[in-house]
């Protein structure tokens, strides 16, 4: 590994950054004021010792050591012309929408935008670098990054993609302060990975192969149900849905995860009525969030045990012979 090969431009190319934001309809040009210099802000945030290049070198060091070379081709392709911008207090405040985010990655332009509003948000760079490392820019008829696909105006897999991006950033960079921006999606991705297996899940993500993920889950369910599950995670926080629809979405996500785990257990030749296997099922299911905090701070509580019972009933029907699962 030769770290000196990494070329990253540190940009005060204000106009190009603004073009990016305009193109993505984040801002209205008339409302923009000129930001202060990047260097000054870094010093203000006590980040003078930390530079983008150090983060990227460390990112490359870790992923080259932890991932097999053959799943790093997107990373290799994108690293050479990656650009990083930072946004500033004034600008971030004006752009309400962007200021919600710690960072953004543009898959079409291979640009990371980091929001300096809070110095902790700087650590979202690992999350954004995973987006970069999992974006397949060789595909031209659609945007494909990690588990996310954008084609013909339809976005699919954003929720799972964000959750799994958080998971990887947390797994490999949690010790240096990576933050979790999508806690619920992170939990669902984490539980799903236990069904798929870490090695496969990381490979499907890094090589941006959501089709392979769907095929893998196809061992346990129909493609329609798997697609429903992926879209359900996209729609958890859909502001147009009322509480009944939201509850239905959360219950369906929970049920799919439990169903797939139980089917996998059965396919492995295990008897789910065996006390040890039963305990595994229950401890798996209880990692799924049982309480979801809504955007208006209300709760949606999920009865995990009754969903387990429901799934077992559906699989075993009359053959269950009154065996309790719990
Ligand atoms: Zn993200």
Boltz pocket constraint, residues with backbone or C-beta under 6 A from the ligand:
constraints:
  - pocket:
      binder: B
      contacts: [[A, 103], [A, 127], [A, 128], [A, 131], [A, 162], [A, 165]]
      max_distance: 6.0
